[in-house]
Amino acid sequence: HPAPPGFAVAAGGAGDYSACPAGRYSGSKGQSTCDECVAGRFAAKESWDACDDAPAGRVVPLNGSNSTTHCPKGTFQDQAGQSACRKAARFFISCGRGQGVE
């Protein structure tokens, strides 16, 4: 049987497959390798069939990540799926962790 989504064909082949590790995914049946989540997206646990976007207020700066990071003080990110925080404007009002309005 081909490997299901979230898994890849194991090195030995012969119908064996292994779960994609956190930070990687397999989006279709029968994949021989797991793909890395790109910056801005993440897979928190093993055997994911797709990567999730980082939510607004958080970022994923590196490929192959399994978690998100809060934007530090003085920065923000108001869009999902981003790899970097934006510098807050001079008259920026913080509305919570990493989110805000100008």
C-alpha positions as CSV (number, residue, x, y, z in Angstrom):
1,H,0.0,0.0,0.0
2,P,1.3,3.5,-0.7
3,A,2.2,5.8,2.2
4,P,-0.8,7.9,3.3
5,P,-0.6,11.7,3.6
6,G,1.5,12.7,6.6
7,F,3.8,9.7,6.0
8,A,6.6,8.9,3.5
9,V,7.9,5.6,2.1
10,A,10.6,4.2,4.5
11,A,14.1,3.7,3.3
12,G,13.6,-0.1,3.1
13,G,10.5,0.3,0.8
14,A,8.4,-2.8,0.5
15,G,5.2,-1.0,1.7
16,D,6.8,0.3,4.8
17,Y,6.3,4.0,5.7
18,S,7.2,6.4,8.5
19,A,5.6,9.5,9.9
20,C,6.8,12.8,8.7
21,P,8.6,14.5,11.7
22,A,7.3,17.8,13.2
23,G,8.3,20.7,10.8
24,R,7.8,18.5,7.7
25,Y,4.7,17.2,5.9
26,S,3.5,14.9,3.1
27,G,0.5,16.2,1.3
28,S,-0.4,13.3,-0.9
29,K,-0.4,9.5,-0.9
30,G,2.7,7.6,-1.9
31,Q,5.3,10.4,-1.3
32,S,8.8,9.1,-0.9
33,T,10.0,12.0,1.2
34,C,8.5,14.6,3.6
35,D,8.7,18.2,2.5
36,E,9.9,21.0,4.8
37,C,7.4,23.6,5.9
38,V,8.5,27.0,4.4
39,A,9.2,30.0,6.6
40,G,5.9,31.5,7.7
41,R,4.3,28.0,8.1
42,F,4.8,25.2,10.6
43,A,3.8,21.6,11.5
44,A,3.6,21.3,15.2
45,K,3.5,17.5,15.4
46,E,4.5,14.5,13.3
47,S,2.4,13.0,10.5
48,W,0.9,16.3,9.3
49,D,-0.4,16.4,5.7
50,A,0.0,20.2,5.4
51,C,1.7,23.0,7.2
52,D,-0.3,25.7,9.1
53,D,0.2,29.5,8.7
54,A,1.7,31.3,11.6
55,P,-1.2,33.3,13.2
56,A,-1.2,37.1,13.3
57,G,1.1,38.3,16.1
58,R,3.4,35.3,15.6
59,V,6.0,34.4,13.0
60,V,7.9,31.4,11.7
61,P,11.4,32.7,10.7
62,L,12.9,29.4,9.4
63,N,12.0,26.6,7.1
64,G,11.3,23.2,8.7
65,S,9.8,24.8,11.9
66,N,7.5,23.0,14.4
67,S,6.5,26.1,16.3
68,T,5.8,29.9,16.1
69,T,7.4,32.8,17.8
70,H,5.8,35.9,19.3
71,C,6.9,39.2,17.9
72,P,9.2,41.0,20.4
73,K,8.4,44.3,22.0
74,G,8.5,47.2,19.5
75,T,7.5,44.9,16.6
76,F,4.3,43.4,15.3
77,Q,2.8,41.3,12.6
78,D,-0.9,41.8,11.7
79,Q,-1.0,39.1,8.9
80,A,-0.9,35.3,9.1
81,G,1.7,33.2,7.5
82,Q,4.6,35.6,7.9
83,S,8.3,34.9,8.6
84,A,9.3,38.3,10.1
85,C,7.9,40.9,12.4
86,R,7.5,44.5,11.3
87,K,8.9,47.4,13.2
88,A,6.2,49.3,15.0
89,A,5.5,52.9,13.9
90,R,6.2,55.8,16.2
91,F,2.5,56.1,17.2
92,F,1.8,52.4,17.3
93,I,-0.7,51.2,20.0
94,S,-0.2,47.6,21.1
95,C,-3.4,45.5,21.3
96,G,-1.8,42.4,22.7
97,R,1.1,40.1,22.0
98,G,2.5,41.2,18.6
99,Q,-0.7,42.7,17.3
100,G,-1.7,46.4,17.1
101,V,-2.9,49.4,15.1
102,E,-1.3,52.6,14.0
